[in-house]
């Protein structure tokens, strides 16, 4: 799915299929936590840094952070280099509150913690269209400079999911967990060098539903909301 198709399908799931945004976020975060546990076993990771942006992609990272902290075996810290969620009462804000309540540490500000064994990249999702700069670029640079592997949620922050073009700079992920479907950009341009090993989480959505919707949209049977 392209970025536009993925965004439209997300709206379809919420408005037509009746799936709440918070439920989709919880499913995404749980899938990310499961992938993190698998990679943590490979590298012997005990400290996890969840890098969370202020949008819904950051909410996915907060959910994963809570799952890892509550499941035991990890010391998890959430880093919000761009600040906490834009909407404190929205799904991402609730995810952050629940993570902190579960014992996840908090590290705010542009400077990263000293070290970590495994990082979760939840800075930006499909909506990014401008080059990264300032604190966002600094956060990406910190992740890329660390010897610890990074797992990206949906797509590596800074990578255009359609073209594989790097928007200023982009996370070089060990693995990327894409939601519902893979992105064309993972196979194009600089995508392979940044996405790493690609996994797909269905978020509780049946493959047949997603495929039927996508085929109908590409035939012109579903109008764009843009």
C-alpha positions in Angstrom: 0.0 0.0 0.0 1.1 3.5 -0.8 1.1 6.1 2.0 -2.1 7.6 0.7 -3.8 4.2 0.5 -2.7 3.3 4.0 -4.0 6.5 5.4 -7.3 6.1 3.5 -7.7 2.5 4.7 -7.1 3.6 8.3 -10.0 6.0 8.0 -12.1 3.2 6.4 -11.4 0.9 9.3 -12.5 3.6 11.8 -15.4 5.1 10.0 -16.9 2.1 8.1 -15.6 -1.0 9.9 -16.0 0.6 13.4 -12.5 -0.1 14.7 -11.4 2.6 17.1 -8.1 4.4 16.6 -7.1 3.4 20.2 -7.6 -0.3 19.4 -5.5 -0.1 16.2 -2.8 1.7 18.2 -2.8 -1.0 20.9 -2.6 -3.8 18.3 0.3 -1.9 16.6 2.2 -1.4 19.9 1.7 -5.0 21.0 3.1 -6.3 17.6 6.0 -4.0 18.0 6.7 -5.2 21.5 6.6 -8.8 20.3 9.2 -8.0 17.6 11.3 -6.2 20.1 11.3 -9.2 22.4 12.5 -11.4 19.5 15.3 -9.1 18.7 16.2 -8.5 22.3 16.8 -12.2 22.7 19.2 -12.2 19.8 21.3 -9.4 21.1 20.9 -9.9 24.9 19.1 -6.5 25.3 17.9 -5.5 28.7 17.6 -1.7 28.3 15.1 -0.4 25.7 14.8 3.1 24.5 11.3 3.9 23.0 11.7 7.1 20.9 8.3 8.6 20.6 7.1 11.4 18.4 4.1 13.6 19.4 1.7 11.8 16.9 0.1 8.4 16.6 3.4 6.8 15.6 4.7 7.8 18.9 1.6 6.3 20.5 2.6 3.0 19.0 6.0 3.3 20.6 4.4 4.1 24.0 2.2 1.1 23.9 5.1 -1.1 23.0 7.1 0.4 25.9 4.3 -0.4 28.4 4.1 -3.9 27.1 7.8 -4.5 27.5 8.0 -2.9 30.9 4.9 -4.7 32.2 6.1 -8.1 30.8 9.3 -7.9 32.9 12.9 -8.5 31.9 13.5 -5.0 30.6 14.2 -1.5 31.8 12.3 0.7 29.4 12.8 4.5 28.9 10.6 6.7 26.7 12.4 9.5 25.0 10.3 12.3 23.6 12.8 14.6 21.8 9.9 16.6 20.2 7.7 16.7 23.3 4.8 14.6 24.5 1.7 13.9 22.4 0.0 16.8 20.7 -3.4 15.8 22.1 -3.1 14.7 25.7 -6.7 13.3 25.6 -6.2 11.4 22.3 -5.0 7.8 21.9 -1.3 8.7 21.9 -1.7 10.8 25.0 -3.5 8.0 26.8 -0.8 5.5 25.6 1.9 7.7 27.1 0.1 8.0 30.4 -0.4 4.3 30.6 3.2 3.6 29.9 4.4 6.0 32.6 1.9 4.5 35.0 3.4 1.0 34.2 6.8 2.2 35.3 8.3 3.3 31.9 10.9 6.0 32.5 10.7 9.3 30.8 13.5 11.3 29.1 12.5 14.5 27.5 14.6 17.1 25.6 16.8 16.9 22.5 19.7 15.1 24.2 19.4 11.3 24.3 20.2 9.1 27.3 23.7 7.8 27.6 23.2 4.3 26.2 20.7 1.6 25.4 20.6 -2.0 24.2 17.7 -1.7 21.8 15.7 1.2 20.4 12.2 1.6 19.1 11.7 4.2 16.5 8.3 5.9 16.7 9.2 9.4 15.7 7.3 9.8 12.5 4.9 7.8 10.4 3.5 8.0 6.9 2.4 11.6 7.2 5.9 13.0 7.0 6.5 15.0 3.9 9.3 17.5 4.8 13.0 17.0 5.4 13.9 16.3 9.0 15.8 19.1 10.8 16.6 20.4 14.3 15.7 18.1 17.2 14.2 15.5 14.9 17.4 15.2 12.8 19.5 15.1 16.0 17.4 12.2 17.3 17.8 10.2 14.1 21.5 10.9 14.2 21.7 9.6 17.8 19.9 6.4 16.9 22.2 5.9 13.8 25.3 6.6 15.8 24.5 4.0 18.5 25.8 0.4 18.1 22.4 -0.8 19.5 19.9 -1.9 16.9 16.8 0.1 16.1 13.4 -1.3 15.2 11.1 1.1 13.4 7.3 1.3 13.7 5.5 1.4 10.3 8.6 2.9 8.5 11.9 4.3 9.4 11.5 7.9 10.4 12.7 10.2 7.6 12.1 7.6 4.8 9.5 8.3 2.2 7.4 5.1 2.2 6.4 5.5 -1.5 9.7 6.3 -3.2 12.4 5.2 -0.8 13.8 8.7 -0.7 15.5 10.0 2.4 13.9 13.2 3.7 17.1 14.9 4.9 18.1 12.0 7.1 16.4 8.7 8.1 16.7 6.0 10.7 18.8 3.0 9.6 16.7 0.3 11.2 17.7 -3.3 11.8 14.1 -4.2 11.2 10.9 -2.4 10.3 7.4 -3.5 11.3 5.0 -2.2 8.7 1.3 -2.1 9.5 -1.4 -3.8 7.4 0.8 -4.0 4.3 4.4 -3.3 3.2 5.4 0.1 1.6 6.8 0.4 -2.0 9.6 2.5 -0.7 11.1 -0.4 1.2 12.3 -1.8 -2.1 13.1 1.5 -3.9 16.0 4.0 -3.7 17.5 4.1 -0.3 14.7 2.1 1.2 16.5 -1.2 1.5 19.4 0.4 3.3 17.1 2.0 5.9 14.2 -0.5 6.4 16.3 -3.5 7.2 14.4 -6.7 7.6 10.7 -6.0 6.9 7.8 -7.5 8.9 4.1 -6.8 8.5 1.5 -6.7 11.3 -2.1 -7.1 10.4 -3.4 -5.2 13.5 -6.3 -7.6 13.7 -7.5 -6.8 10.2 -8.2 -9.8 7.9 -6.0 -10.0 4.8 -9.2 -10.6 2.7 -10.7 -7.3 3.9 -7.6 -5.3 3.2 -7.1 -6.9 -0.2 -10.8 -6.4 -1.2 -10.7 -2.7 -0.1 -7.4 -2.1 -2.0 -8.6 -3.8 -5.2 -11.8 -1.8 -5.1 -10.0 1.5 -4.5 -7.6 0.9 -7.4 -10.5 0.1 -9.7 -12.0 3.4 -8.7 -14.8 1.8 -6.7 -13.9 3.8 -3.5 -13.6 7.5 -3.9 -10.7 9.4 -2.4 -11.4 11.6 0.6 -8.6 14.0 -0.4 
